């Protein structure tokens, strides 16, 4: 279900949900949940199952229960668009969550900040802790290791013949780690790793490091 890795001499745990836990700081990082997307799509005629919206909240509850973090930091695109009925589900979830919650605003986060402030959530543009810089968009800043989201990284694993499999992944480069999208129905941005890059694919219940030459 998890796989530990060292980033800039700190221990982090990658979870099969796509979440990342900073062991020393007890902080849980989650990117690109895109709450409200299911309801938005259903209103526009897409045949998405009724229980799909609840899946995101079930995942959130499971991963928070697993790590019991002091703080949760969402790395942007927490909501897909404007408020809809999933906002009420989110408020209910926040009331049951014992952790401090911070949102690093992403390009999809158009809900006004005061809505989050009213339920005790801090909204910021980026976060620096020690030698780490946490953002929504991948960025490069001298002296900092960047953790971000936004691109919904995925990889194509190719087998014998024409067999292939698309999977979400954590994508690590020299001074950067890009988290997979946490939410359902978010899609994948297929990456093309270079020599030295590290790929950690997500299966239903495992995080597995793979050789980038397999892609």
N, C-alpha and C positions, 0 to 999 in steps of 0.2 A: 504493500500500500504506500510505502514511503521509501525515499532514498536520500541519504545525507550527502552533502557536498560542502566543500570549503570555498568561500568567496572572500577574498581579501583577508585571509586569516581568521574569518569568523565561520561558525558552523551553522548551516541552514539545512532545513529538511523540506524536500519536494514531496508533495502529496499527489496522489493519483487524481484528485479532483482538479488539479491545476493550481492549488494554493501553495504558498511558500512560507515557511515558518523560520524566523530568526531565533535560534535556540537560546543564545545568550540574553537577548533582549525580551524574549517572550512576545514578539510581535508577529502577527499573521498578516500576510500580504495576499490580496485577491485582486485580480484584474479582469475587466471587461465582462461583468455579469450581464449587462444589458437587460435589466429588469424592465418589464413593460413591453418588451418586443413581441412576446407571444400574443398578448391582448391586442397590440397594434396590428399584427398580421391577421389575427382572426377578424378584426373589424373590417379589414380590407379583403376579406373573402378567402384567405388561405386556410386550407383544411388542417389545422393544427389541433391535436387532442386537447380536451378540456383540462386535463391534469398537468399539462406541460408547464404552465406557470408555477405550479406548486413545486415542481422538481428543483428549481433553483433554490427555493427556501429550504427544502429538505437537505440539499447539498450543503448550504450554509450552516444549518444546524448541526449536521454530522461533522463537518470539519472543525467547527468551533468547539464542539464537545470533545473531539479527539485531542486538540491541542490545548484547550483552555487558556487562550492567550490573554495577556493583560490589555493588549491593544490590537485593534484590527485596522489596517490601512487598505482602503480600496484604491487601486492604481488607475482610476479613471473609467469612464463609461459604465458607471454603476447603473444608470438608467439609460434606456435606448433613446427616449424622446421626452415629450411632455408627460405630465401626470395622467395616469389612468387608474383603473381599479387595483393594479398591483402596488400602487403607493400605499394603500391601506394595509395590504399584506406586509409590506416592508416596515411600516410603523409598528405593527404587531410584533414582527420579528425583533425589531430594535428593543422593544420593551421587555422582551424575554432574554435579551443578550446581556451578559454581565460585563462585557469588555468595553473599553473606551473605543470610539469609532471615529476615524478620520477619512475624509474623501479628498483625494487628489483629483481635481476636476479634469475630465477628458473632453474631447470634442463633441461627444453626444450628451454631455451633462448640461442640459439647458434648463432644468428645473431651478428656479431662483434659490440662491444660497440660504435665504431666510427660512425656507421650508425645512432645510436640514438643520439649521440652527435651533429651530423650535423643538426638535426632537433630540437635541444634544449632540449633533454631529458637526465637527469642525470641517470646513471646506477650505482647501489651500491649493496653490498651483504646483508646488513641489515640496519635497521634504529632504533635508540633510540631517543625517545622523552619523557622527564620527566620519569615516571615509566613504560613506555611501550616499548616493543621490537617488531618490525615488521620484519618478516622473510617470506621466502617462505615455507620452511619445518617447521613443528611444532617443537618447542624446549622448553627447560626448563632452565631458568637462574634465579638464586636467586635474589630477589628484583625487578623483572620485570614481568609485565603481558604481555604475548605473544599473538600477533595476527598473523595468518598465513593462508596458503591455502594448496595447493599440493594434499591433499587426496580426494578432491571433495566429501565432506561428504553427505551422504544420509541416510534415515531412512525408514524402512518398517513398515507401520502402519497396524495392523491387526484388522479386525472387526469380526463380528459374522461368524461362519462357517469357510470357507476357503477364505473369502474375504481379500484382502490385497492391499496396495497401496504404491509404492515407490516414495519418494519425496526428493528433495535436501533440505539441512538444514544448519543453523548455529549451530555449536556444541560447547557448552561452558562447560569448566571444571573450577576448582578452580582458576587457574591462567593462563587460556588460552582460546582463542576463535578462532575456525577454520572456515574460510569463505567458503561458497559454491562456486563452479565453476560458473563464470559469463557467459562463452561462451556456444554456442550451440554445440551439438554433442560431449560433453565432458565426458559423462558417470558419474556413481556414485560409490563411495566407501562406501559400506554399513557399518555403525558403529553399535556397540553394547554398548549402554550407560550403565553406572553403577549408583548406587544410588548417588544422589547429582549432577549428570550431568544435564545440561539444553539443551533442543532441541527446536529450532525455525524453523519450516518447512516453505517452500515457496510454495505457490500456484501461480496461474497465476497472481493474483493481491493483494495477502496478505502475511503477515508474521504472523504466528500463533504459540504461544508456546504450546507444547504438553507435556503430562506426559510421561516420558521415559519408564514407565511400560507398555505403550500401544504397544511398539515395540516388 
